[in-house]
Amino acid sequence: MKVQATDWLLLSPELFLTAAGMILLASSVFVGKAKEELFGFLSVLMLGITGVLLVFVSTMPERAHGPILGGMFVVDNFALFFKFLVLLAMVLTVLASVRFVGEAPYPGGEYYALVVFSGVGMFFMASGSNLISIYVALELMALASYVLAGYFKGEIKSTEAALKYFILGAFSSAVLLYGLSLVYGLGGKMGLADLARLYTGTQRTNAIALGILMILAGLLFKIAAVPFHLWTPDVYEGSPTPVTAFFSVGPKVAAYAIFARIFYVAFPKFQADWGLIVALVAAATMIWGNLAALLQTNVKRMFAYSSIAHAGYALLGVLGFQTKFGMWGVLVYLLAYTLMNFGAFALIIFLEAKGYAAESVSDFDGLAKRNMPAAVVMLLFLLSLAGIPPTAGFIGKYYLFTAAMDAGYAWLAIIAVLASAVSLFYYFRIAAAMFFTDGVSAKIPVSYALTAAVIICAVGTLVIGVAPESVLDVLHRCVPSKY
Amino acid sequence: MTITINHFLILSFLLFAIGFFGVLVRRNFLTVLMSIELMLNAVNINFIAFSRRLSDLTGQVFSVFVITIAAGEAAIGLALTISLFRQRKTLNVEEANTMKG
């Protein structure tokens, strides 16, 4: 239990981000509604500095010394990948929020501060290597998210979304926590590496099985896998759209980080026990997510079910974690998913200008005539979400399906391919509405910040799709170490 | 009769089960909130009982964190209660059903 001075340097991005959130919160008292755009730019600036700090941390040789602060956190490549990804999601969220939050009659400083605090939680989740630090980080993220969901407190839908998110989130955390207490109680260890040494797979008691099962259930809630997905459509529909975009990538990605870390580092020997359950959940998630999305007329709900389905695909990589493409595939897919899913949501926000909400599919009618670039970019994101080359989504799916085949889950890979085929129908409903239907011809106001977010997503989706080698090599070095 | 760790574990399991079903069955938001607290406190009993049994302090440290987070959760839950009541004049969770599908 030694704490070195460099440990704090390794955590400098988190420390800076925490300070940034507090500064945003405090300064919101002094800045009026009229000058709120300042907060957006201030947040982007602070996130930029965090990015620089992350790059600095990634070059520090002290990272190789293993867990820091008495085994609480670990700053390996795997953690850094997730931190960069969460940072990307936060930057995109802030950019997409500037106009949206500016038009809303609520104080904006709090909004950006909450996004930052939620992001700090995700950063710590990516680094956590002890049950305590993982749980506290998870709750930090979740508590900020509940408030974000209910940010439009005068609107009944937003309050309802926050209410549902809160009840089910707190409920699933409690289930997860009970599982953690059982796992702790049987060996007295909290560190993930210690747990791996303790549970070598020979002692298969009901209590451990129950503990692992409850941890699994709690985490599947967070990544919104069937049958723990019931909160997702309502929360996604009711929350302010930039918040929905944030929820669909940020918390999901961070939950995958701890999911992978707990089951890859601490309980790999129990794969025989959790493998079948995760396989069945993945199958149910892919099938139900895509089928339910077919029935939706509300775009936000449709994308909620679509994101449920995508969580199912990524589970394939977790299942095949011992194969070459398993964890690698998860990383590639999460990066691709963040870019393409956020891009699609950014265009929904784009259409959601004052008095014109992009809530139903028919709101996309004739978008090609009104704003051709927007329609083309949306088509790119839809193609990528459906997994059609040459886009990032195709590369990600290719890796995941290969991992499932290699790990002996051929039946699951077949279900995944069929489910992706179903997803074409609802993605192309939007594409057809954009290009082949006539709609209103009202001009859509352009926000530069939002345009920047869309461009980042579009360029990322295309670059990973056309020249994947550039990214794949870097990601291969981020596959988690066993330390 | 001496009190062993099993008694604590059974107590905590029962409390957890009561909280679990309370969240699923009860319709009043305040009762749901209390049920969630019950689940968290059941976990605390578990941690402290294990900690005592193993002569290892980490479990008690964890329970202090859980208590802190439970306080934060209660604050947000009560804020939502007020927000819900202002809009609906009711605390019935089932009446919060504008969204379907």
Chai-1 contact restraints between the chains, C-beta under 6 A:
chainA,res_idxA,chainB,res_idxB,connection_type,confidence,min_distance_angstrom,max_distance_angstrom,comment,restraint_id
A,I132,B,F62,contact,1.0,0.0,6.0,A-B,restraint_1
A,V136,B,F65,contact,1.0,0.0,6.0,A-B,restraint_2
A,E139,B,I69,contact,1.0,0.0,6.0,A-B,restraint_3
A,L143,B,G72,contact,1.0,0.0,6.0,A-B,restraint_4
A,Y146,B,I76,contact,1.0,0.0,6.0,A-B,restraint_5
A,K153,B,S83,contact,1.0,0.0,6.0,A-B,restraint_6
A,I156,B,Q87,contact,1.0,0.0,6.0,A-B,restraint_7
A,I156,B,T98,contact,1.0,0.0,6.0,A-B,restraint_8
A,K157,B,T98,contact,1.0,0.0,6.0,A-B,restraint_9
A,T159,B,S83,contact,1.0,0.0,6.0,A-B,restraint_10
A,T159,B,L84,contact,1.0,0.0,6.0,A-B,restraint_11
A,T159,B,Q87,contact,1.0,0.0,6.0,A-B,restraint_12
A,E160,B,A96,contact,1.0,0.0,6.0,A-B,restraint_13
A,E160,B,T98,contact,1.0,0.0,6.0,A-B,restraint_14
A,A162,B,L80,contact,1.0,0.0,6.0,A-B,restraint_15
A,L163,B,L80,contact,1.0,0.0,6.0,A-B,restraint_16
A,L163,B,A96,contact,1.0,0.0,6.0,A-B,restraint_17
A,F166,B,L80,contact,1.0,0.0,6.0,A-B,restraint_18
A,I167,B,V32,contact,1.0,0.0,6.0,A-B,restraint_19
A,A170,B,I36,contact,1.0,0.0,6.0,A-B,restraint_20
A,A170,B,E73,contact,1.0,0.0,6.0,A-B,restraint_21
A,F171,B,V23,contact,1.0,0.0,6.0,A-B,restraint_22
A,A174,B,M39,contact,1.0,0.0,6.0,A-B,restraint_23
A,A174,B,L40,contact,1.0,0.0,6.0,A-B,restraint_24
A,L177,B,V43,contact,1.0,0.0,6.0,A-B,restraint_25
A,Y178,B,F16,contact,1.0,0.0,6.0,A-B,restraint_26
A,Y178,B,V43,contact,1.0,0.0,6.0,A-B,restraint_27
A,S181,B,V43,contact,1.0,0.0,6.0,A-B,restraint_28
A,S181,B,N46,contact,1.0,0.0,6.0,A-B,restraint_29
A,S181,B,F47,contact,1.0,0.0,6.0,A-B,restraint_30
A,G185,B,F50,contact,1.0,0.0,6.0,A-B,restraint_31
A,G188,B,L54,contact,1.0,0.0,6.0,A-B,restraint_32
A,G188,B,D56,contact,1.0,0.0,6.0,A-B,restraint_33
A,M190,B,T58,contact,1.0,0.0,6.0,A-B,restraint_34
A,D234,B,M99,contact,1.0,0.0,6.0,A-B,restraint_35
A,E237,B,M99,contact,1.0,0.0,6.0,A-B,restraint_36
A,G238,B,M99,contact,1.0,0.0,6.0,A-B,restraint_37
A,R301,B,G101,contact,1.0,0.0,6.0,A-B,restraint_38
